[in-house]
Amino acid sequence: MELNIAENRNHLNYSKWIYVKRILWTFGKFFFRNSPRIAFGYRNTILRLFGAKIGKHVHIYSSTVIWFPWNLEIGDWSAIGEETLIYNLGKVTIGEKATISHRVHVCAGTHDYTDPALPLLRPEIRIGNQTWICANTFIGPDIEIGEGAVIGAGTVMVKDAEPWGVYAGNPAKYIKKRILKK
């Protein structure tokens, strides 16, 4: 059996309405990316206009790349660092008081590699409250990061992270329990 790339490319992956939203978002991205560094409220407003659910006091930097704002939900007091890529073909939910550091790749899109046509899949990603995803980390499709978990710099997450666990490595391995100082 061989791959059928022609079938993949001829397949309509989205509704016409999604294609319209993607075209409109191209213009919205211009204003998002060309905003002053400290204009967090302004960027949050742009994302909300395009369907994102953004909590209060959320910091998202202008160099962050968000593919589909209408598939994004972020809780209060959370932050998304510089040059982070949120490839949210599927829904991405980020809890309250979560920190996504610089250059993290949140990947809620993949292909069914068992099908010769490689159809597009859009699994969800759920990142819990009070989590910290350190710089240069990859969060794969259909992953849940439990509340309070810490994912070390450069980690590749291909399995769920338990609440209040510390993970690091490629692939990620459980290191220890996260205990907050009093």
C-alpha positions in Angstrom: 0.0 0.0 0.0 1.2 3.5 -0.8 0.3 6.9 0.7 -2.3 8.9 -1.2 -1.1 12.4 -1.0 -3.3 13.6 -3.9 -6.4 12.5 -1.9 -5.1 14.4 1.2 -4.6 17.6 -0.8 -8.0 17.4 -2.5 -9.8 16.8 0.7 -11.7 19.8 2.1 -10.5 19.9 5.8 -12.7 22.8 6.9 -16.1 24.3 6.2 -16.5 27.4 4.1 -17.2 29.4 7.2 -13.9 28.4 8.7 -12.1 29.4 5.6 -13.7 32.8 5.8 -12.7 33.1 9.5 -9.1 32.2 8.6 -9.0 34.9 5.9 -10.4 37.5 8.4 -7.9 36.3 11.0 -5.1 37.1 8.6 -6.0 40.8 9.0 -6.6 40.5 12.8 -3.1 38.9 13.1 -1.6 42.0 11.5 -3.0 44.2 14.4 -2.1 41.6 17.0 1.5 41.2 15.9 2.1 44.9 15.4 1.0 46.1 18.8 3.3 47.5 21.6 4.8 44.9 23.9 2.8 46.0 26.9 -0.6 46.1 25.1 -1.9 42.9 26.6 -5.5 44.2 26.9 -5.5 45.3 23.3 -4.3 41.9 22.1 -6.8 40.1 24.3 -9.6 42.2 22.8 -8.5 41.3 19.3 -8.5 37.6 20.3 -12.0 37.9 21.8 -13.3 39.5 18.6 -12.2 36.4 16.8 -13.9 34.1 19.3 -11.2 33.3 21.9 -12.3 33.1 25.5 -9.7 35.1 27.4 -9.8 35.6 31.2 -8.9 38.7 33.2 -5.3 39.9 33.5 -4.0 37.5 30.8 -0.6 38.4 29.3 0.0 37.3 25.7 2.9 38.7 23.8 2.7 40.0 20.3 5.2 37.5 18.9 2.9 34.6 20.0 1.4 32.8 17.0 -2.2 31.6 17.4 -3.6 29.7 14.5 -7.4 29.7 15.3 -8.4 32.1 18.1 -11.9 30.6 18.1 -10.4 27.3 19.4 -8.6 29.0 22.4 -9.6 29.4 26.0 -7.4 30.9 28.7 -8.2 31.4 32.4 -7.5 34.4 34.6 -4.0 35.5 35.4 -2.3 33.3 32.8 0.6 34.2 30.5 1.8 33.1 27.1 5.5 33.9 26.5 7.3 35.3 23.5 7.5 33.3 20.2 5.1 30.6 21.5 3.3 28.7 18.8 -0.3 27.6 19.6 -1.2 25.4 16.7 -4.8 25.0 17.8 -6.6 23.2 15.0 -8.3 21.4 17.9 -9.4 23.2 21.0 -6.7 24.4 23.4 -7.7 25.1 27.0 -5.3 26.8 29.4 -6.4 27.1 33.0 -6.0 29.9 35.5 -2.6 31.1 36.7 -0.8 29.0 34.1 2.5 30.1 32.6 3.5 29.1 29.1 7.1 30.2 28.7 9.0 31.4 25.6 9.1 29.3 22.4 6.7 26.6 23.5 4.9 24.7 20.8 1.4 23.6 21.7 0.4 21.3 18.8 -3.4 20.4 18.6 -3.2 19.1 15.1 -1.8 16.0 13.5 -2.6 13.4 10.8 -3.9 9.8 10.9 -0.7 8.1 9.8 -2.5 4.7 9.5 -4.7 6.1 6.7 -3.0 6.3 3.2 -4.7 9.7 2.7 -3.2 11.1 6.0 -6.5 12.9 7.0 -6.2 15.8 9.4 -7.0 15.2 13.0 -7.8 18.0 15.5 -7.4 16.6 19.1 -7.8 18.9 22.1 -5.0 19.9 24.5 -5.9 20.7 28.1 -3.4 22.6 30.3 -4.5 22.9 34.0 -4.6 25.6 36.5 -1.3 26.8 38.1 0.9 24.9 35.6 4.3 26.0 34.3 5.3 24.9 30.8 9.0 25.9 30.6 10.8 27.3 27.5 11.2 25.4 24.2 8.8 22.6 25.2 6.6 20.6 22.8 3.1 19.6 23.9 1.7 17.0 21.5 -1.8 16.4 20.4 -4.5 15.0 22.8 -2.4 15.8 25.9 -3.6 16.9 29.3 -1.3 18.7 31.7 -2.7 18.2 35.2 -3.2 21.1 37.6 0.0 22.4 39.2 2.3 20.4 36.9 5.7 21.7 35.8 7.1 20.7 32.4 10.9 21.4 32.3 12.6 23.3 29.5 13.0 21.5 26.2 10.6 18.6 27.2 8.6 16.7 24.7 5.2 15.8 26.1 3.6 12.8 24.3 1.7 11.5 27.3 -0.5 13.2 30.0 1.1 14.8 33.0 -0.3 14.0 36.5 -1.4 16.9 38.7 1.5 18.5 40.7 4.1 16.4 38.9 7.4 17.7 37.6 8.4 16.3 34.2 11.5 16.7 31.9 13.2 15.0 29.0 12.5 13.7 25.5 10.3 11.9 25.8 9.1 13.4 29.1 9.6 11.5 32.3 8.2 12.0 35.7 10.9 13.5 38.0 9.1 14.3 41.3 6.1 15.8 43.0 5.8 19.6 43.0 5.4 20.9 46.5 4.8 24.7 47.0 6.6 26.5 49.8 4.3 28.0 52.5 
